[in-house]
Amino acid sequence: MLDAIAVKFNLNEIWDRFIEFMTDGDRWIDYSIVGIKIILIILLAKIASKLLNKAIRRIADEKDRLKFNPRRTTTIMRLMSNIVNYAISFITVMMVLAVFEVPFGPMLAGAGVVGLAIGFGAQSLVKDIITGFFIIFEDQFAVGDIIQTGSFKGTVDEIGLRVTRIKSWTGEVHIIPNGSIVEVTNFSINNSIAVVDISIAYEMDMDRAIGIIKDTVQEIGMNNENILNEPEVLGIQSLAASEVIVRVTCECKPNQQYGVSRQMNAEIKKSFDAHGIEIPYPRIVTYQRIEKAE
């Protein structure tokens, strides 16, 4: 009986406190002020983020007038945009905590101790960040470049302080920690050379075949914007068992040599067919011996 009375008394006390809490006008005014402050901080943070990112994009759009390297400019602008977003997010969180009157002193002291403890176990993270900084500072590669590092080859989609994203030509995105990038081959800095080897049968007139090749590649060079200089027919490269190999080279825009080589192969094949020049293919010669009867 006493226990039931005590429970009823506690429920009544809880209900009275709840009613008091809900009807306290001053308390709700304070909560409303805190909520409005938080909303204003978030809105101002979003506005600042948009304005700063817009300013970064405007600087990137004026890279030609400022005579900046377009590759490096794109990379640095993306990195600056990420840093701005991280900084604004951090400041926003600190301001929201300040609204709730959270003391920063103990938090910063605790963060320093935790950061020191994490530093000993996060050496790879520090290595990734330092390597990422030097990749950007030394302009080893930039966003949009085609590179190969280790077994990964593709277009650089993003360079961060910790990881680099490489998109292969088949669509896969490889996320590589910067600290793991030891050797890089950049295919987008200098012009490339297209090398095409054409096989001709021994029975054909070599001078006539080489003349046809020169006329064909010269026409390709005038019509293909990816070819920078007139293609050069070097002559007979080697004498194989069943074919004569003629080599053609030409200077192309960075990483455009594959498309140029394919076009040359196709056009030279068409020219050979039109002029009756034979391309060698495997043959089998059969000798049949007939003996006279006694």
Secondary structure, 3 states (H helix, E strand, C coil): CHHHHHHHHHHHHHHHHHHHHHCCHHHHHHHHHHHHHHHHHHHHHHHHHHHHHHHHHHHHHCHHHHCCCHHHHHHHHHHHHHHHHHHHHHHHHHHHHHHCCCCHHHHHHHHHHHHHHHHHHCHHHHHHHHHHHHHHHCCCCCCCCEEEECCEEEEEEEECCCEEEEECCCCCEEEEEHHHCCCCEECCCCCEEEEEEEEECCCCCHHHHHHHHHHHHHHHHHHCCCECCCCEEEEEEEECCCCEEEEEEEEECCCCHHHHHHHHHHHHHHHHHHHCCCCCCCCCCCCCCCCCCC
